[in-house]
Amino acid sequence: MKKTYGMYVDCAACGEKMQETIKTVDGVNDAVVNYMTQKLTVDFADGADEKKVLKEALKICRKKVDDDIEIDF
């Protein structure tokens, strides 16, 4: 199931890192960050708990990319 969320990231390079990081989270089939629109589209695996997956993704992104990244979920 694909869902789109608002998000905040400072630069396009960080957006790319964020996208690649989220793709590695369990429960995510694919992720696309659009820096220009500040949107994140996530394709969740069947049966994945969306909020749990996004919380984990945000936690990892804040450690690996930038500590002020936000995802509106």
PQR file of N, CA, C, O and H, with PARSE charges and radii, in Angstrom:
ATOM      1  N   MET A   1       0.836  -1.161   0.000 -0.4000 1.5000
ATOM      2  CA  MET A   1       0.000   0.000   0.000 -0.0000 2.0000
ATOM      3  C   MET A   1       0.892   1.238   0.000  0.5500 1.7000
ATOM      4  O   MET A   1       1.809   1.349   0.813 -0.5500 1.4000
ATOM      5  N   LYS A   2       0.618   2.171  -0.918 -0.4000 1.5000
ATOM      6  CA  LYS A   2       1.384   3.411  -0.996 -0.0000 2.0000
ATOM      7  C   LYS A   2       0.640   4.518  -0.266  0.5500 1.7000
ATOM      8  O   LYS A   2      -0.577   4.663  -0.380 -0.5500 1.4000
ATOM      9  H   LYS A   2      -0.127   2.080  -1.578  0.4000 1.0000
ATOM     10  N   LYS A   3       1.410   5.290   0.485 -0.4000 1.5000
ATOM     11  CA  LYS A   3       0.871   6.455   1.178 -0.0000 2.0000
ATOM     12  C   LYS A   3       1.873   7.594   1.054  0.5500 1.7000
ATOM     13  O   LYS A   3       3.081   7.368   0.983 -0.5500 1.4000
ATOM     14  H   LYS A   3       2.399   5.171   0.577  0.4000 1.0000
ATOM     15  N   THR A   4       1.353   8.832   1.027 -0.4000 1.5000
ATOM     16  CA  THR A   4       2.195  10.013   0.900 -0.0000 2.0000
ATOM     17  C   THR A   4       2.051  10.872   2.148  0.5500 1.7000
ATOM     18  O   THR A   4       0.952  11.060   2.669 -0.5500 1.4000
ATOM     19  H   THR A   4       0.372   9.015   1.085  0.4000 1.0000
ATOM     20  N   TYR A   5       3.180  11.387   2.616 -0.4000 1.5000
ATOM     21  CA  TYR A   5       3.236  12.178   3.841 -0.0000 2.0000
ATOM     22  C   TYR A   5       4.001  13.467   3.579  0.5500 1.7000
ATOM     23  O   TYR A   5       4.880  13.516   2.719 -0.5500 1.4000
ATOM     24  H   TYR A   5       4.073  11.234   2.192  0.4000 1.0000
ATOM     25  N   GLY A   6       3.661  14.499   4.325 -0.4000 1.5000
ATOM     26  CA  GLY A   6       4.466  15.704   4.325 -0.0000 2.0000
ATOM     27  C   GLY A   6       5.732  15.415   5.118  0.5500 1.7000
ATOM     28  O   GLY A   6       5.734  14.575   6.018 -0.5500 1.4000
ATOM     29  H   GLY A   6       2.947  14.459   5.024  0.4000 1.0000
ATOM     30  N   MET A   7       6.796  16.109   4.780 -0.4000 1.5000
ATOM     31  CA  MET A   7       8.042  15.918   5.510 -0.0000 2.0000
ATOM     32  C   MET A   7       8.870  17.171   5.405  0.5500 1.7000
ATOM     33  O   MET A   7       8.567  18.066   4.615 -0.5500 1.4000
ATOM     34  H   MET A   7       6.795  16.791   4.049  0.4000 1.0000
ATOM     35  N   TYR A   8       9.913  17.235   6.199 -0.4000 1.5000
ATOM     36  CA  TYR A   8      10.830  18.368   6.145 -0.0000 2.0000
ATOM     37  C   TYR A   8      12.251  17.840   6.096  0.5500 1.7000
ATOM     38  O   TYR A   8      12.661  17.022   6.919 -0.5500 1.4000
ATOM     39  H   TYR A   8      10.159  16.509   6.841  0.4000 1.0000
ATOM     40  N   VAL A   9      12.989  18.327   5.115 -0.4000 1.5000
ATOM     41  CA  VAL A   9      14.412  18.027   4.996 -0.0000 2.0000
ATOM     42  C   VAL A   9      15.084  19.278   4.422  0.5500 1.7000
ATOM     43  O   VAL A   9      14.521  19.948   3.556 -0.5500 1.4000
ATOM     44  H   VAL A   9      12.656  18.992   4.447  0.4000 1.0000
ATOM     45  N   ASP A  10      16.296  19.590   4.911 -0.4000 1.5000
ATOM     46  CA  ASP A  10      16.982  20.844   4.568 -0.0000 2.0000
ATOM     47  C   ASP A  10      17.466  20.962   3.129  0.5500 1.7000
ATOM     48  O   ASP A  10      17.417  22.046   2.547 -0.5500 1.4000
ATOM     49  H   ASP A  10      16.753  19.046   5.614  0.4000 1.0000
ATOM     50  N   CYS A  11      17.934  19.861   2.547 -0.4000 1.5000
ATOM     51  CA  CYS A  11      18.536  19.965   1.215 -0.0000 2.0000
ATOM     52  C   CYS A  11      18.247  18.715   0.397  0.5500 1.7000
ATOM     53  O   CYS A  11      17.864  17.676   0.935 -0.5500 1.4000
ATOM     54  H   CYS A  11      17.974  18.980   3.020  0.4000 1.0000
ATOM     55  N   ALA A  12      18.438  18.836  -0.914 -0.4000 1.5000
ATOM     56  CA  ALA A  12      18.165  17.721  -1.815 -0.0000 2.0000
ATOM     57  C   ALA A  12      19.071  16.519  -1.533  0.5500 1.7000
ATOM     58  O   ALA A  12      18.633  15.374  -1.638 -0.5500 1.4000
ATOM     59  H   ALA A  12      18.749  19.680  -1.351  0.4000 1.0000
ATOM     60  N   ALA A  13      20.311  16.773  -1.183 -0.4000 1.5000
ATOM     61  CA  ALA A  13      21.241  15.676  -0.877 -0.0000 2.0000
ATOM     62  C   ALA A  13      20.771  14.897   0.354  0.5500 1.7000
ATOM     63  O   ALA A  13      20.843  13.669   0.385 -0.5500 1.4000
ATOM     64  H   ALA A  13      20.668  17.704  -1.098  0.4000 1.0000
ATOM     65  N   CYS A  14      20.292  15.620   1.362 -0.4000 1.5000
ATOM     66  CA  CYS A  14      19.759  14.956   2.562 -0.0000 2.0000
ATOM     67  C   CYS A  14      18.486  14.181   2.210  0.5500 1.7000
ATOM     68  O   CYS A  14      18.242  13.100   2.746 -0.5500 1.4000
ATOM     69  H   CYS A  14      20.233  16.618   1.336  0.4000 1.0000
ATOM     70  N   GLY A  15      17.683  14.738   1.311 -0.4000 1.5000
ATOM     71  CA  GLY A  15      16.480  14.042   0.857 -0.0000 2.0000
ATOM     72  C   GLY A  15      16.820  12.721   0.201  0.5500 1.7000
ATOM     73  O   GLY A  15      16.137  11.720   0.420 -0.5500 1.4000
ATOM     74  H   GLY A  15      17.880  15.616   0.876  0.4000 1.0000
ATOM     75  N   GLU A  16      17.872  12.710  -0.603 -0.4000 1.5000
ATOM     76  CA  GLU A  16      18.325  11.475  -1.265 -0.0000 2.0000
ATOM     77  C   GLU A  16      18.807  10.461  -0.226  0.5500 1.7000
ATOM     78  O   GLU A  16      18.485   9.276  -0.316 -0.5500 1.4000
ATOM     79  H   GLU A  16      18.427  13.523  -0.782  0.4000 1.0000
ATOM     80  N   LYS A  17      19.575  10.924   0.754 -0.4000 1.5000
ATOM     81  CA  LYS A  17      20.037  10.028   1.821 -0.0000 2.0000
ATOM     82  C   LYS A  17      18.859   9.486   2.623  0.5500 1.7000
ATOM     83  O   LYS A  17      18.832   8.312   2.993 -0.5500 1.4000
ATOM     84  H   LYS A  17      19.836  11.886   0.828  0.4000 1.0000
ATOM     85  N   MET A  18      17.887  10.356   2.885 -0.4000 1.5000
ATOM     86  CA  MET A  18      16.691   9.957   3.621 -0.0000 2.0000
ATOM     87  C   MET A  18      15.937   8.864   2.856  0.5500 1.7000
ATOM     88  O   MET A  18      15.518   7.861   3.435 -0.5500 1.4000
ATOM     89  H   MET A  18      17.908  11.310   2.585  0.4000 1.0000
ATOM     90  N   GLN A  19      15.773   9.073   1.562 -0.4000 1.5000
ATOM     91  CA  GLN A  19      15.087   8.101   0.712 -0.0000 2.0000
ATOM     92  C   GLN A  19      15.769   6.744   0.767  0.5500 1.7000
ATOM     93  O   GLN A  19      15.113   5.722   0.971 -0.5500 1.4000
ATOM     94  H   GLN A  19      16.114   9.887   1.092  0.4000 1.0000
ATOM     95  N   GLU A  20      17.064   6.732   0.589 -0.4000 1.5000
ATOM     96  CA  GLU A  20      17.805   5.463   0.588 -0.0000 2.0000
ATOM     97  C   GLU A  20      17.777   4.807   1.966  0.5500 1.7000
ATOM     98  O   GLU A  20      17.739   3.580   2.058 -0.5500 1.4000
ATOM     99  H   GLU A  20      17.597   7.561   0.423  0.4000 1.0000
ATOM    100  N   THR A  21      17.797   5.590   3.026 -0.4000 1.5000
ATOM    101  CA  THR A  21      17.739   5.045   4.387 -0.0000 2.0000
ATOM    102  C   THR A  21      16.388   4.412   4.664  0.5500 1.7000
ATOM    103  O   THR A  21      16.320   3.317   5.223 -0.5500 1.4000
ATOM    104  H   THR A  21      17.828   6.587   2.951  0.4000 1.0000
ATOM    105  N   ILE A  22      15.308   5.086   4.281 -0.4000 1.5000
ATOM    106  CA  ILE A  22      13.960   4.564   4.534 -0.0000 2.0000
ATOM    107  C   ILE A  22      13.732   3.261   3.786  0.5500 1.7000
ATOM    108  O   ILE A  22      13.025   2.383   4.282 -0.5500 1.4000
ATOM    109  H   ILE A  22      15.363   5.976   3.828  0.4000 1.0000
ATOM    110  N   LYS A  23      14.310   3.118   2.614 -0.4000 1.5000
ATOM    111  CA  LYS A  23      14.166   1.884   1.837 -0.0000 2.0000
ATOM    112  C   LYS A  23      14.707   0.663   2.577  0.5500 1.7000
ATOM    113  O   LYS A  23      14.317  -0.464   2.273 -0.5500 1.4000
ATOM    114  H   LYS A  23      14.885   3.831   2.211  0.4000 1.0000
ATOM    115  N   THR A  24      15.599   0.872   3.542 -0.4000 1.5000
ATOM    116  CA  THR A  24      16.200  -0.252   4.265 -0.0000 2.0000
ATOM    117  C   THR A  24      15.400  -0.691   5.489  0.5500 1.7000
ATOM    118  O   THR A  24      15.715  -1.711   6.103 -0.5500 1.4000
ATOM    119  H   THR A  24      15.916   1.788   3.790  0.4000 1.0000
ATOM    120  N   VAL A  25      14.367   0.072   5.846 -0.4000 1.5000
ATOM    121  CA  VAL A  25      13.579  -0.230   7.046 -0.0000 2.0000
ATOM    122  C   VAL A  25      12.651  -1.410   6.777  0.5500 1.7000
ATOM    123  O   VAL A  25      12.008  -1.469   5.729 -0.5500 1.4000
ATOM    124  H   VAL A  25      14.111   0.900   5.347  0.4000 1.0000
ATOM    125  N   ASP A  26      12.580  -2.354   7.725 -0.4000 1.5000
ATOM    126  CA  ASP A  26      11.660  -3.483   7.593 -0.0000 2.0000
ATOM    127  C   ASP A  26      10.235  -2.970   7.464  0.5500 1.7000
ATOM    128  O   ASP A  26       9.811  -2.091   8.215 -0.5500 1.4000
ATOM    129  H   ASP A  26      13.103  -2.306   8.576  0.4000 1.0000
ATOM    130  N   GLY A  27       9.503  -3.520   6.513 -0.4000 1.5000
ATOM    131  CA  GLY A  27       8.123  -3.104   6.279 -0.0000 2.0000
ATOM    132  C   GLY A  27       7.979  -2.123   5.133  0.5500 1.7000
ATOM    133  O   GLY A  27       6.865  -1.737   4.779 -0.5500 1.4000
ATOM    134  H   GLY A  27       9.847  -4.234   5.902  0.4000 1.0000
ATOM    135  N   VAL A  28       9.114  -1.711   4.540 -0.4000 1.5000
ATOM    136  CA  VAL A  28       9.096  -0.772   3.417 -0.0000 2.0000
ATOM    137  C   VAL A  28       9.523  -1.506   2.149  0.5500 1.7000
ATOM    138  O   VAL A  28      10.599  -2.101   2.093 -0.5500 1.4000
ATOM    139  H   VAL A  28      10.019  -2.025   4.827  0.4000 1.0000
ATOM    140  N   ASN A  29       8.661  -1.453   1.133 -0.4000 1.5000
ATOM    141  CA  ASN A  29       9.025  -1.997  -0.178 -0.0000 2.0000
ATOM    142  C   ASN A  29       9.800  -0.973  -0.995  0.5500 1.7000
ATOM    143  O   ASN A  29      10.751  -1.313  -1.699 -0.5500 1.4000
ATOM    144  H   ASN A  29       7.787  -0.969   1.179  0.4000 1.0000
ATOM    145  N   ASP A  30       9.375   0.308  -0.891 -0.4000 1.5000
ATOM    146  CA  ASP A  30      10.016   1.373  -1.649 -0.0000 2.0000
ATOM    147  C   ASP A  30       9.687   2.706  -0.989  0.5500 1.7000
ATOM    148  O   ASP A  30       8.688   2.827  -0.281 -0.5500 1.4000
ATOM    149  H   ASP A  30       8.602   0.584  -0.319  0.4000 1.0000
ATOM    150  N   ALA A  31      10.522   3.692  -1.224 -0.4000 1.5000
ATOM    151  CA  ALA A  31      10.299   5.037  -0.702 -0.0000 2.0000
ATOM    152  C   ALA A  31      10.818   6.045  -1.716  0.5500 1.7000
ATOM    153  O   ALA A  31      11.848   5.835  -2.357 -0.5500 1.4000
ATOM    154  H   ALA A  31      11.334   3.593  -1.799  0.4000 1.0000
ATOM    155  N   VAL A  32      10.073   7.155  -1.850 -0.4000 1.5000
ATOM    156  CA  VAL A  32      10.481   8.229  -2.751 -0.0000 2.0000
ATOM    157  C   VAL A  32      10.336   9.546  -2.007  0.5500 1.7000
ATOM    158  O   VAL A  32       9.264   9.864  -1.493 -0.5500 1.4000
ATOM    159  H   VAL A  32       9.236   7.326  -1.329  0.4000 1.0000
ATOM    160  N   VAL A  33      11.419  10.308  -1.954 -0.4000 1.5000
ATOM    161  CA  VAL A  33      11.407  11.641  -1.356 -0.0000 2.0000
ATOM    162  C   VAL A  33      11.424  12.657  -2.493  0.5500 1.7000
ATOM    163  O   VAL A  33      12.275  12.592  -3.380 -0.5500 1.4000
ATOM    164  H   VAL A  33      12.290  10.050  -2.372  0.4000 1.0000
ATOM    165  N   ASN A  34      10.478  13.597  -2.461 -0.4000 1.5000
ATOM    166  CA  ASN A  34      10.470  14.696  -3.410 -0.0000 2.0000
ATOM    167  C   ASN A  34      10.848  15.953  -2.622  0.5500 1.7000
ATOM    168  O   ASN A  34      10.025  16.519  -1.904 -0.5500 1.4000
ATOM    169  H   ASN A  34       9.787  13.649  -1.740  0.4000 1.0000
ATOM    170  N   TYR A  35      12.083  16.370  -2.767 -0.4000 1.5000
ATOM    171  CA  TYR A  35      12.586  17.521  -2.021 -0.0000 2.0000
ATOM    172  C   TYR A  35      11.819  18.795  -2.363  0.5500 1.7000
ATOM    173  O   TYR A  35      11.532  19.602  -1.479 -0.5500 1.4000
ATOM    174  H   TYR A  35      12.751  15.909  -3.351  0.4000 1.0000
ATOM    175  N   MET A  36      11.490  18.980  -3.626 -0.4000 1.5000
ATOM    176  CA  MET A  36      10.820  20.210  -4.065 -0.0000 2.0000
ATOM    177  C   MET A  36       9.437  20.374  -3.434  0.5500 1.7000
ATOM    178  O   MET A  36       9.050  21.489  -3.083 -0.5500 1.4000
ATOM    179  H   MET A  36      11.723  18.324  -4.345  0.4000 1.0000
ATOM    180  N   THR A  37       8.695  19.288  -3.286 -0.4000 1.5000
ATOM    181  CA  THR A  37       7.345  19.379  -2.708 -0.0000 2.0000
ATOM    182  C   THR A  37       7.327  19.009  -1.229  0.5500 1.7000
ATOM    183  O   THR A  37       6.294  19.118  -0.568 -0.5500 1.4000
ATOM    184  H   THR A  37       9.009  18.382  -3.571  0.4000 1.0000
ATOM    185  N   GLN A  38       8.488  18.567  -0.708 -0.4000 1.5000
ATOM    186  CA  GLN A  38       8.591  18.129   0.696 -0.0000 2.0000
ATOM    187  C   GLN A  38       7.575  17.024   0.986  0.5500 1.7000
ATOM    188  O   GLN A  38       6.851  17.063   1.981 -0.5500 1.4000
ATOM    189  H   GLN A  38       9.327  18.479  -1.245  0.4000 1.0000
ATOM    190  N   LYS A  39       7.545  16.033   0.081 -0.4000 1.5000
ATOM    191  CA  LYS A  39       6.650  14.892   0.223 -0.0000 2.0000
ATOM    192  C   LYS A  39       7.444  13.591   0.239  0.5500 1.7000
ATOM    193  O   LYS A  39       8.454  13.445  -0.449 -0.5500 1.4000
ATOM    194  H   LYS A  39       8.134  16.001  -0.727  0.4000 1.0000
ATOM    195  N   LEU A  40       6.965  12.665   1.033 -0.4000 1.5000
ATOM    196  CA  LEU A  40       7.540  11.324   1.124 -0.0000 2.0000
ATOM    197  C   LEU A  40       6.455  10.332   0.756  0.5500 1.7000
ATOM    198  O   LEU A  40       5.385  10.331   1.364 -0.5500 1.4000
ATOM    199  H   LEU A  40       6.145  12.783   1.592  0.4000 1.0000
ATOM    200  N   THR A  41       6.715   9.489  -0.231 -0.4000 1.5000
ATOM    201  CA  THR A  41       5.784   8.433  -0.602 -0.0000 2.0000
ATOM    202  C   THR A  41       6.424   7.105  -0.220  0.5500 1.7000
ATOM    203  O   THR A  41       7.547   6.798  -0.619 -0.5500 1.4000
ATOM    204  H   THR A  41       7.584   9.489  -0.725  0.4000 1.0000
ATOM    205  N   VAL A  42       5.684   6.329   0.560 -0.4000 1.5000
ATOM    206  CA  VAL A  42       6.183   5.041   1.039 -0.0000 2.0000
ATOM    207  C   VAL A  42       5.250   3.939   0.544  0.5500 1.7000
ATOM    208  O   VAL A  42       4.029   4.032   0.667 -0.5500 1.4000
ATOM    209  H   VAL A  42       4.772   6.579   0.884  0.4000 1.0000
ATOM    210  N   ASP A  43       5.855   2.897  -0.017 -0.4000 1.5000
ATOM    211  CA  ASP A  43       5.125   1.687  -0.391 -0.0000 2.0000
ATOM    212  C   ASP A  43       5.401   0.673   0.712  0.5500 1.7000
ATOM    213  O   ASP A  43       6.498   0.122   0.810 -0.5500 1.4000
ATOM    214  H   ASP A  43       6.847   2.821  -0.117  0.4000 1.0000
ATOM    215  N   PHE A  44       4.381   0.434   1.545 -0.4000 1.5000
ATOM    216  CA  PHE A  44       4.524  -0.460   2.680 -0.0000 2.0000
ATOM    217  C   PHE A  44       4.325  -1.919   2.278  0.5500 1.7000
ATOM    218  O   PHE A  44       3.535  -2.220   1.383 -0.5500 1.4000
ATOM    219  H   PHE A  44       3.490   0.881   1.465  0.4000 1.0000
ATOM    220  N   ALA A  45       5.033  -2.807   2.931 -0.4000 1.5000
ATOM    221  CA  ALA A  45       4.840  -4.247   2.747 -0.0000 2.0000
ATOM    222  C   ALA A  45       3.477  -4.634   3.311  0.5500 1.7000
ATOM    223  O   ALA A  45       2.963  -3.977   4.217 -0.5500 1.4000
ATOM    224  H   ALA A  45       5.674  -2.562   3.658  0.4000 1.0000
ATOM    225  N   ASP A  46       2.899  -5.695   2.776 -0.4000 1.5000
ATOM    226  CA  ASP A  46       1.612  -6.177   3.275 -0.0000 2.0000
ATOM    227  C   ASP A  46       1.704  -6.478   4.764  0.5500 1.7000
ATOM    228  O   ASP A  46       2.629  -7.152   5.219 -0.5500 1.4000
ATOM    229  H   ASP A  46       3.316  -6.228   2.040  0.4000 1.0000
ATOM    230  N   GLY A  47       0.729  -5.968   5.516 -0.4000 1.5000
ATOM    231  CA  GLY A  47       0.663  -6.231   6.946 -0.0000 2.0000
ATOM    232  C   GLY A  47       1.558  -5.356   7.808  0.5500 1.7000
ATOM    233  O   GLY A  47       1.576  -5.510   9.029 -0.5500 1.4000
ATOM    234  H   GLY A  47      -0.022  -5.420   5.146  0.4000 1.0000
ATOM    235  N   ALA A  48       2.300  -4.440   7.198 -0.4000 1.5000
ATOM    236  CA  ALA A  48       3.198  -3.569   7.975 -0.0000 2.0000
ATOM    237  C   ALA A  48       2.383  -2.563   8.786  0.5500 1.7000
ATOM    238  O   ALA A  48       1.371  -2.047   8.312 -0.5500 1.4000
ATOM    239  H   ALA A  48       2.285  -4.315   6.206  0.4000 1.0000
ATOM    240  N   ASP A  49       2.828  -2.294   9.999 -0.4000 1.5000
ATOM    241  CA  ASP A  49       2.228  -1.271  10.852 -0.0000 2.0000
ATOM    242  C   ASP A  49       2.843   0.066  10.431  0.5500 1.7000
ATOM    243  O   ASP A  49       3.996   0.354  10.751 -0.5500 1.4000
ATOM    244  H   ASP A  49       3.650  -2.714  10.384  0.4000 1.0000
ATOM    245  N   GLU A  50       2.068   0.875   9.713 -0.4000 1.5000
ATOM    246  CA  GLU A  50       2.588   2.106   9.119 -0.0000 2.0000
ATOM    247  C   GLU A  50       3.242   3.032  10.139  0.5500 1.7000
ATOM    248  O   GLU A  50       4.356   3.506   9.913 -0.5500 1.4000
ATOM    249  H   GLU A  50       1.131   0.640   9.452  0.4000 1.0000
ATOM    250  N   LYS A  51       2.577   3.293  11.247 -0.4000 1.5000
ATOM    251  CA  LYS A  51       3.133   4.209  12.245 -0.0000 2.0000
ATOM    252  C   LYS A  51       4.427   3.675  12.845  0.5500 1.7000
ATOM    253  O   LYS A  51       5.377   4.429  13.056 -0.5500 1.4000
ATOM    254  H   LYS A  51       1.672   2.908  11.431  0.4000 1.0000
ATOM    255  N   LYS A  52       4.460   2.382  13.117 -0.4000 1.5000
ATOM    256  CA  LYS A  52       5.665   1.775  13.681 -0.0000 2.0000
ATOM    257  C   LYS A  52       6.817   1.883  12.683  0.5500 1.7000
ATOM    258  O   LYS A  52       7.940   2.219  13.057 -0.5500 1.4000
ATOM    259  H   LYS A  52       3.688   1.770  12.945  0.4000 1.0000
ATOM    260  N   VAL A  53       6.535   1.599  11.430 -0.4000 1.5000
ATOM    261  CA  VAL A  53       7.562   1.675  10.384 -0.0000 2.0000
ATOM    262  C   VAL A  53       8.070   3.110  10.248  0.5500 1.7000
ATOM    263  O   VAL A  53       9.278   3.333  10.165 -0.5500 1.4000
ATOM    264  H   VAL A  53       5.622   1.325  11.126  0.4000 1.0000
ATOM    265  N   LEU A  54       7.157   4.085  10.227 -0.4000 1.5000
ATOM    266  CA  LEU A  54       7.568   5.478  10.073 -0.0000 2.0000
ATOM    267  C   LEU A  54       8.349   5.987  11.279  0.5500 1.7000
ATOM    268  O   LEU A  54       9.299   6.753  11.120 -0.5500 1.4000
ATOM    269  H   LEU A  54       6.176   3.904  10.295  0.4000 1.0000
ATOM    270  N   LYS A  55       7.962   5.573  12.477 -0.4000 1.5000
ATOM    271  CA  LYS A  55       8.715   5.964  13.670 -0.0000 2.0000
ATOM    272  C   LYS A  55      10.140   5.435  13.598  0.5500 1.7000
ATOM    273  O   LYS A  55      11.090   6.146  13.924 -0.5500 1.4000
ATOM    274  H   LYS A  55       7.190   4.951  12.607  0.4000 1.0000
ATOM    275  N   GLU A  56      10.285   4.188  13.171 -0.4000 1.5000
ATOM    276  CA  GLU A  56      11.620   3.594  13.032 -0.0000 2.0000
ATOM    277  C   GLU A  56      12.411   4.311  11.941  0.5500 1.7000
ATOM    278  O   GLU A  56      13.596   4.594  12.113 -0.5500 1.4000
ATOM    279  H   GLU A  56       9.513   3.611  12.906  0.4000 1.0000
ATOM    280  N   ALA A  57      11.751   4.607  10.812 -0.4000 1.5000
ATOM    281  CA  ALA A  57      12.414   5.307   9.714 -0.0000 2.0000
ATOM    282  C   ALA A  57      12.899   6.681  10.167  0.5500 1.7000
ATOM    283  O   ALA A  57      14.023   7.078   9.860 -0.5500 1.4000
ATOM    284  H   ALA A  57      10.787   4.377  10.672  0.4000 1.0000
ATOM    285  N   LEU A  58      12.053   7.404  10.894 -0.4000 1.5000
ATOM    286  CA  LEU A  58      12.424   8.732  11.374 -0.0000 2.0000
ATOM    287  C   LEU A  58      13.607   8.655  12.344  0.5500 1.7000
ATOM    288  O   LEU A  58      14.529   9.468  12.278 -0.5500 1.4000
ATOM    289  H   LEU A  58      11.140   7.082  11.144  0.4000 1.0000
ATOM    290  N   LYS A  59      13.569   7.687  13.227 -0.4000 1.5000
ATOM    291  CA  LYS A  59      14.658   7.493  14.200 -0.0000 2.0000
ATOM    292  C   LYS A  59      15.991   7.252  13.484  0.5500 1.7000
ATOM    293  O   LYS A  59      17.005   7.865  13.818 -0.5500 1.4000
ATOM    294  H   LYS A  59      12.820   7.027  13.281  0.4000 1.0000
ATOM    295  N   ILE A  60      15.975   6.366  12.508 -0.4000 1.5000
ATOM    296  CA  ILE A  60      17.195   6.042  11.770 -0.0000 2.0000
ATOM    297  C   ILE A  60      17.672   7.242  10.945  0.5500 1.7000
ATOM    298  O   ILE A  60      18.866   7.536  10.907 -0.5500 1.4000
ATOM    299  H   ILE A  60      15.151   5.868  12.236  0.4000 1.0000
ATOM    300  N   CYS A  61      16.738   7.931  10.289 -0.4000 1.5000
ATOM    301  CA  CYS A  61      17.110   9.096   9.470 -0.0000 2.0000
ATOM    302  C   CYS A  61      17.722  10.200  10.317  0.5500 1.7000
ATOM    303  O   CYS A  61      18.666  10.863   9.888 -0.5500 1.4000
ATOM    304  H   CYS A  61      15.768   7.692  10.320  0.4000 1.0000
ATOM    305  N   ARG A  62      17.193  10.398  11.509 -0.4000 1.5000
ATOM    306  CA  ARG A  62      17.746  11.440  12.373 -0.0000 2.0000
ATOM    307  C   ARG A  62      19.169  11.105  12.814  0.5500 1.7000
ATOM    308  O   ARG A  62      19.973  12.008  13.046 -0.5500 1.4000
ATOM    309  H   ARG A  62      16.427   9.859  11.857  0.4000 1.0000
ATOM    310  N   LYS A  63      19.481   9.825  12.930 -0.4000 1.5000
ATOM    311  CA  LYS A  63      20.843   9.418  13.295 -0.0000 2.0000
ATOM    312  C   LYS A  63      21.791   9.465  12.101  0.5500 1.7000
ATOM    313  O   LYS A  63      22.918   9.943  12.223 -0.5500 1.4000
ATOM    314  H   LYS A  63      18.827   9.092  12.741  0.4000 1.0000
ATOM    315  N   LYS A  64      21.340   8.971  10.944 -0.4000 1.5000
ATOM    316  CA  LYS A  64      22.217   8.817   9.787 -0.0000 2.0000
ATOM    317  C   LYS A  64      22.275  10.025   8.866  0.5500 1.7000
ATOM    318  O   LYS A  64      23.274  10.224   8.175 -0.5500 1.4000
ATOM    319  H   LYS A  64      20.424   8.582  10.845  0.4000 1.0000
ATOM    320  N   VAL A  65      21.212  10.841   8.843 -0.4000 1.5000
ATOM    321  CA  VAL A  65      21.147  11.927   7.859 -0.0000 2.0000
ATOM    322  C   VAL A  65      21.239  13.292   8.530  0.5500 1.7000
ATOM    323  O   VAL A  65      22.215  14.015   8.331 -0.5500 1.4000
ATOM    324  H   VAL A  65      20.400  10.679   9.404  0.4000 1.0000
ATOM    325  N   ASP A  66      20.225  13.655   9.328 -0.4000 1.5000
ATOM    326  CA  ASP A  66      20.179  14.976   9.958 -0.0000 2.0000
ATOM    327  C   ASP A  66      19.178  14.912  11.104  0.5500 1.7000
ATOM    328  O   ASP A  66      18.102  14.332  10.956 -0.5500 1.4000
ATOM    329  H   ASP A  66      19.432  13.068   9.490  0.4000 1.0000
ATOM    330  N   ASP A  67      19.519  15.495  12.230 -0.4000 1.5000
ATOM    331  CA  ASP A  67      18.662  15.365  13.410 -0.0000 2.0000
ATOM    332  C   ASP A  67      17.401  16.227  13.393  0.5500 1.7000
ATOM    333  O   ASP A  67      16.573  16.115  14.297 -0.5500 1.4000
ATOM    334  H   ASP A  67      20.393  15.965  12.350  0.4000 1.0000
ATOM    335  N   ASP A  68      17.234  17.092  12.374 -0.4000 1.5000
ATOM    336  CA  ASP A  68      16.008  17.901  12.328 -0.0000 2.0000
ATOM    337  C   ASP A  68      15.031  17.475  11.241  0.5500 1.7000
ATOM    338  O   ASP A  68      14.120  18.231  10.903 -0.5500 1.4000
ATOM    339  H   ASP A  68      17.906  17.183  11.639  0.4000 1.0000
ATOM    340  N   ILE A  69      15.202  16.281  10.690 -0.4000 1.5000
ATOM    341  CA  ILE A  69      14.264  15.744   9.710 -0.0000 2.0000
ATOM    342  C   ILE A  69      12.920  15.488  10.387  0.5500 1.7000
ATOM    343  O   ILE A  69      12.864  15.056  11.538 -0.5500 1.4000
ATOM    344  H   ILE A  69      15.942  15.667  10.965  0.4000 1.0000
ATOM    345  N   GLU A  70      11.842  15.761   9.658 -0.4000 1.5000
ATOM    346  CA  GLU A  70      10.498  15.519  10.161 -0.0000 2.0000
ATOM    347  C   GLU A  70       9.691  14.745   9.138  0.5500 1.7000
ATOM    348  O   GLU A  70       9.896  14.901   7.935 -0.5500 1.4000
ATOM    349  H   GLU A  70      11.887  16.112   8.723  0.4000 1.0000
ATOM    350  N   ILE A  71       8.768  13.904   9.613 -0.4000 1.5000
ATOM    351  CA  ILE A  71       7.784  13.227   8.783 -0.0000 2.0000
ATOM    352  C   ILE A  71       6.442  13.441   9.459  0.5500 1.7000
ATOM    353  O   ILE A  71       6.290  13.132  10.641 -0.5500 1.4000
ATOM    354  H   ILE A  71       8.602  13.777  10.591  0.4000 1.0000
ATOM    355  N   ASP A  72       5.465  13.965   8.729 -0.4000 1.5000
ATOM    356  CA  ASP A  72       4.131  14.210   9.278 -0.0000 2.0000
ATOM    357  C   ASP A  72       3.283  12.955   9.134  0.5500 1.7000
ATOM    358  O   ASP A  72       2.786  12.649   8.050 -0.5500 1.4000
ATOM    359  H   ASP A  72       5.588  14.216   7.768  0.4000 1.0000
ATOM    360  N   PHE A  73       3.123  12.234  10.235 -0.4000 1.5000
ATOM    361  CA  PHE A  73       2.269  11.048  10.207 -0.0000 2.0000
ATOM    362  C   PHE A  73       1.403  10.984  11.428  0.5500 1.7000
ATOM    363  O   PHE A  73       0.615  10.050  11.578 -0.5500 1.4000
ATOM    364  H   PHE A  73       3.526  12.482  11.115  0.4000 1.0000
TER
END
